[in-house]
C-alpha cells in the first residue's frame, strides 16, 4: 500500500477469501500473530492454488500479489514457516512474507534470516 491507498480491514470472527470468476484482482496483506496464522495459512494455500491455475483455467480468477506479515516470540514459534518459505519460492514476487520476532535469543537459521526482523 502507498499513502492514500484504500484498504478493507477485517479482524477476527468469520472470514474467508473466495474470489469469483470475473472479480477484479486484489492485492492482499495478511497479518498474523502466533497461532492466529492458522486461518491465514489456509487462505495462503488457496491463493497458491489460484496462482497455479491461470485465468481461463480453474475458477477463472486472476490472483494479485499477497504479502504476509507474521509475528511470534521467536522463530521456533513460527508455525508453517517451512511451508510458507516453500510458497514464496514457488511463487516469487506473487507471495512474500516478513517474519517478525520479539524475543529471539538464539541464532536465526540461514534460510529464515533474509525474511526475519526483530530482536
C-alpha atoms as an extended CHARMM CRD file, in Angstrom:
* protein
*
       119  EXT
         1         1  UNK       CA              0.0000000000        0.0000000000        0.0000000000  PROA      1               0.0000000000
         2         2  UNK       CA              1.0400000000        3.5580000000       -0.5160000000  PROA      2               0.0000000000
         3         3  UNK       CA             -0.0280000000        6.6870000000        1.3220000000  PROA      3               0.0000000000
         4         4  UNK       CA             -3.6330000000        7.3600000000        0.3880000000  PROA      4               0.0000000000
         5         5  UNK       CA             -4.4160000000        3.7630000000       -0.6460000000  PROA      5               0.0000000000
         6         6  UNK       CA             -7.8580000000        2.4780000000        0.2010000000  PROA      6               0.0000000000
         7         7  UNK       CA             -7.8650000000       -0.7720000000        2.1770000000  PROA      7               0.0000000000
         8         8  UNK       CA            -10.5010000000       -3.0570000000        3.6720000000  PROA      8               0.0000000000
         9         9  UNK       CA             -9.6910000000       -4.4680000000        7.0990000000  PROA      9               0.0000000000
        10        10  UNK       CA            -11.1620000000       -7.4890000000        8.8350000000  PROA      10              0.0000000000
        11        11  UNK       CA            -10.1720000000       -8.5120000000       12.3670000000  PROA      11              0.0000000000
        12        12  UNK       CA            -11.2610000000      -11.7930000000       13.9660000000  PROA      12              0.0000000000
        13        13  UNK       CA            -14.5660000000      -13.5740000000       13.5280000000  PROA      13              0.0000000000
        14        14  UNK       CA            -15.5920000000      -15.4720000000       10.4070000000  PROA      14              0.0000000000
        15        15  UNK       CA            -13.5480000000      -14.5180000000        7.3890000000  PROA      15              0.0000000000
        16        16  UNK       CA            -12.5120000000      -16.1240000000        4.1350000000  PROA      16              0.0000000000
        17        17  UNK       CA            -11.1160000000      -15.3550000000        0.6990000000  PROA      17              0.0000000000
        18        18  UNK       CA            -13.3020000000      -16.7440000000       -2.0590000000  PROA      18              0.0000000000
        19        19  UNK       CA            -12.9460000000      -14.6640000000       -5.2270000000  PROA      19              0.0000000000
        20        20  UNK       CA            -15.3750000000      -15.3880000000       -8.0280000000  PROA      20              0.0000000000
        21        21  UNK       CA            -14.6940000000      -15.5450000000      -11.7740000000  PROA      21              0.0000000000
        22        22  UNK       CA            -14.7650000000      -12.0370000000      -13.1660000000  PROA      22              0.0000000000
        23        23  UNK       CA            -13.8140000000      -10.3730000000       -9.8510000000  PROA      23              0.0000000000
        24        24  UNK       CA            -11.0380000000       -7.8100000000      -10.1760000000  PROA      24              0.0000000000
        25        25  UNK       CA             -7.6290000000       -8.9680000000       -8.9370000000  PROA      25              0.0000000000
        26        26  UNK       CA             -6.7840000000       -7.7180000000       -5.4530000000  PROA      26              0.0000000000
        27        27  UNK       CA             -3.5540000000       -7.2740000000       -3.5420000000  PROA      27              0.0000000000
        28        28  UNK       CA             -3.8450000000       -8.9100000000       -0.1290000000  PROA      28              0.0000000000
        29        29  UNK       CA             -1.9700000000       -8.0900000000        3.0560000000  PROA      29              0.0000000000
        30        30  UNK       CA             -2.3320000000      -10.8090000000        5.6880000000  PROA      30              0.0000000000
        31        31  UNK       CA             -1.2300000000      -10.0330000000        9.2640000000  PROA      31              0.0000000000
        32        32  UNK       CA             -0.8980000000      -12.7900000000       11.8520000000  PROA      32              0.0000000000
        33        33  UNK       CA              0.4610000000      -13.2220000000       15.3490000000  PROA      33              0.0000000000
        34        34  UNK       CA              1.2310000000      -16.5750000000       16.9630000000  PROA      34              0.0000000000
        35        35  UNK       CA             -1.4010000000      -19.2520000000       16.3820000000  PROA      35              0.0000000000
        36        36  UNK       CA             -3.5300000000      -16.6510000000       14.5730000000  PROA      36              0.0000000000
        37        37  UNK       CA             -1.6950000000      -17.8470000000       11.4670000000  PROA      37              0.0000000000
        38        38  UNK       CA             -3.9960000000      -20.8900000000       11.1570000000  PROA      38              0.0000000000
        39        39  UNK       CA             -6.8640000000      -19.3640000000        9.1480000000  PROA      39              0.0000000000
        40        40  UNK       CA             -4.4830000000      -17.1200000000        7.1990000000  PROA      40              0.0000000000
        41        41  UNK       CA             -2.3150000000      -20.1000000000        6.2400000000  PROA      41              0.0000000000
        42        42  UNK       CA             -5.4360000000      -21.7410000000        4.7680000000  PROA      42              0.0000000000
        43        43  UNK       CA             -6.0620000000      -18.5680000000        2.7580000000  PROA      43              0.0000000000
        44        44  UNK       CA             -2.4190000000      -18.5990000000        1.6450000000  PROA      44              0.0000000000
        45        45  UNK       CA             -2.7740000000      -22.1890000000        0.3930000000  PROA      45              0.0000000000
        46        46  UNK       CA             -5.9240000000      -21.2190000000       -1.5130000000  PROA      46              0.0000000000
        47        47  UNK       CA             -4.0460000000      -18.3000000000       -3.0780000000  PROA      47              0.0000000000
        48        48  UNK       CA             -1.2570000000      -20.6700000000       -4.1520000000  PROA      48              0.0000000000
        49        49  UNK       CA             -3.8960000000      -22.8260000000       -5.8540000000  PROA      49              0.0000000000
        50        50  UNK       CA             -5.2410000000      -19.7630000000       -7.6700000000  PROA      50              0.0000000000
        51        51  UNK       CA             -1.7180000000      -18.8960000000       -8.8620000000  PROA      51              0.0000000000
        52        52  UNK       CA             -1.2590000000      -22.4800000000      -10.1090000000  PROA      52              0.0000000000
        53        53  UNK       CA             -4.2870000000      -22.2680000000      -12.3760000000  PROA      53              0.0000000000
        54        54  UNK       CA             -4.0210000000      -19.1660000000      -14.5510000000  PROA      54              0.0000000000
        55        55  UNK       CA             -7.0470000000      -17.2020000000      -15.6580000000  PROA      55              0.0000000000
        56        56  UNK       CA             -9.0920000000      -19.2990000000      -18.0660000000  PROA      56              0.0000000000
        57        57  UNK       CA             -8.3760000000      -22.4990000000      -16.1220000000  PROA      57              0.0000000000
        58        58  UNK       CA             -9.5080000000      -23.4660000000      -12.6450000000  PROA      58              0.0000000000
        59        59  UNK       CA            -12.0160000000      -20.9100000000      -11.3890000000  PROA      59              0.0000000000
        60        60  UNK       CA            -11.1090000000      -18.1640000000      -13.8970000000  PROA      60              0.0000000000
        61        61  UNK       CA             -9.8650000000      -15.6830000000      -11.2820000000  PROA      61              0.0000000000
        62        62  UNK       CA             -6.5710000000      -13.8170000000      -11.8240000000  PROA      62              0.0000000000
        63        63  UNK       CA             -4.8750000000      -13.5080000000       -8.4280000000  PROA      63              0.0000000000
        64        64  UNK       CA             -2.9710000000      -10.3840000000       -7.3900000000  PROA      64              0.0000000000
        65        65  UNK       CA              0.0160000000      -10.3240000000       -5.0430000000  PROA      65              0.0000000000
        66        66  UNK       CA             -0.0170000000      -11.3490000000       -1.3820000000  PROA      66              0.0000000000
        67        67  UNK       CA              2.1390000000      -10.1160000000        1.4920000000  PROA      67              0.0000000000
        68        68  UNK       CA              2.0790000000      -11.9860000000        4.7690000000  PROA      68              0.0000000000
        69        69  UNK       CA              3.3420000000      -10.3380000000        7.9570000000  PROA      69              0.0000000000
        70        70  UNK       CA              3.6900000000      -12.8920000000       10.7480000000  PROA      70              0.0000000000
        71        71  UNK       CA              4.9380000000      -12.2410000000       14.2830000000  PROA      71              0.0000000000
        72        72  UNK       CA              5.8790000000      -14.6020000000       17.1010000000  PROA      72              0.0000000000
        73        73  UNK       CA              8.0880000000      -14.6370000000       20.1930000000  PROA      73              0.0000000000
        74        74  UNK       CA             10.8980000000      -16.4440000000       18.3570000000  PROA      74              0.0000000000
        75        75  UNK       CA             11.4120000000      -18.4080000000       15.1580000000  PROA      75              0.0000000000
        76        76  UNK       CA             10.6460000000      -21.7240000000       16.8780000000  PROA      76              0.0000000000
        77        77  UNK       CA              7.0830000000      -20.4570000000       17.3740000000  PROA      77              0.0000000000
        78        78  UNK       CA              6.5360000000      -19.5190000000       13.7150000000  PROA      78              0.0000000000
        79        79  UNK       CA              4.0950000000      -22.2270000000       12.6470000000  PROA      79              0.0000000000
        80        80  UNK       CA              4.2040000000      -23.3990000000        8.9960000000  PROA      80              0.0000000000
        81        81  UNK       CA              7.4390000000      -21.4380000000        8.3820000000  PROA      81              0.0000000000
        82        82  UNK       CA              8.9000000000      -24.1290000000        6.0630000000  PROA      82              0.0000000000
        83        83  UNK       CA              5.6380000000      -24.3010000000        4.1030000000  PROA      83              0.0000000000
        84        84  UNK       CA              5.4880000000      -20.5120000000        3.8360000000  PROA      84              0.0000000000
        85        85  UNK       CA              9.0910000000      -20.3690000000        2.5810000000  PROA      85              0.0000000000
        86        86  UNK       CA              8.1680000000      -23.0580000000        0.0380000000  PROA      86              0.0000000000
        87        87  UNK       CA              5.2350000000      -20.9920000000       -1.2300000000  PROA      87              0.0000000000
        88        88  UNK       CA              7.4470000000      -17.9100000000       -1.5300000000  PROA      88              0.0000000000
        89        89  UNK       CA              9.9640000000      -19.9330000000       -3.5700000000  PROA      89              0.0000000000
        90        90  UNK       CA              7.2390000000      -21.4780000000       -5.7370000000  PROA      90              0.0000000000
        91        91  UNK       CA              5.5970000000      -18.1020000000       -6.4730000000  PROA      91              0.0000000000
        92        92  UNK       CA              8.3750000000      -15.4690000000       -6.3420000000  PROA      92              0.0000000000
        93        93  UNK       CA              7.0610000000      -11.9270000000       -6.3030000000  PROA      93              0.0000000000
        94        94  UNK       CA              3.4780000000      -13.1710000000       -6.0090000000  PROA      94              0.0000000000
        95        95  UNK       CA              3.6530000000      -14.4630000000       -2.4250000000  PROA      95              0.0000000000
        96        96  UNK       CA              6.0020000000      -12.7180000000        0.0030000000  PROA      96              0.0000000000
        97        97  UNK       CA              6.4080000000      -12.8860000000        3.7700000000  PROA      97              0.0000000000
        98        98  UNK       CA              8.1130000000      -10.9440000000        6.5530000000  PROA      98              0.0000000000
        99        99  UNK       CA              8.5080000000      -12.7260000000        9.8730000000  PROA      99              0.0000000000
       100       100  UNK       CA              8.9060000000      -10.6010000000       12.9960000000  PROA      100             0.0000000000
       101       101  UNK       CA             10.2710000000      -11.9980000000       16.2540000000  PROA      101             0.0000000000
       102       102  UNK       CA             10.0620000000      -10.1790000000       19.5680000000  PROA      102             0.0000000000
       103       103  UNK       CA             12.2550000000      -12.2690000000       21.9150000000  PROA      103             0.0000000000
       104       104  UNK       CA             14.7190000000      -14.2160000000       19.7870000000  PROA      104             0.0000000000
       105       105  UNK       CA             17.6440000000      -15.3720000000       21.9360000000  PROA      105             0.0000000000
       106       106  UNK       CA             19.2460000000      -17.9460000000       19.6210000000  PROA      106             0.0000000000
       107       107  UNK       CA             20.8030000000      -17.6400000000       16.1770000000  PROA      107             0.0000000000
       108       108  UNK       CA             18.2710000000      -17.4280000000       13.3220000000  PROA      108             0.0000000000
       109       109  UNK       CA             18.7800000000      -20.1560000000       10.7280000000  PROA      109             0.0000000000
       110       110  UNK       CA             20.2720000000      -19.0270000000        7.4250000000  PROA      110             0.0000000000
       111       111  UNK       CA             17.1580000000      -19.9290000000        5.4210000000  PROA      111             0.0000000000
       112       112  UNK       CA             14.9760000000      -17.5940000000        7.5230000000  PROA      112             0.0000000000
       113       113  UNK       CA             17.4480000000      -14.7220000000        8.0250000000  PROA      113             0.0000000000
       114       114  UNK       CA             16.5190000000      -12.6970000000        4.9080000000  PROA      114             0.0000000000
       115       115  UNK       CA             12.8530000000      -12.7560000000        5.9290000000  PROA      115             0.0000000000
       116       116  UNK       CA             13.1040000000      -12.0230000000        9.6740000000  PROA      116             0.0000000000
       117       117  UNK       CA             13.1060000000       -8.7040000000       11.5180000000  PROA      117             0.0000000000
       118       118  UNK       CA             13.1150000000       -8.0490000000       15.2440000000  PROA      118             0.0000000000
       119       119  UNK       CA             15.3150000000       -8.8710000000       18.2010000000  PROA      119             0.0000000000
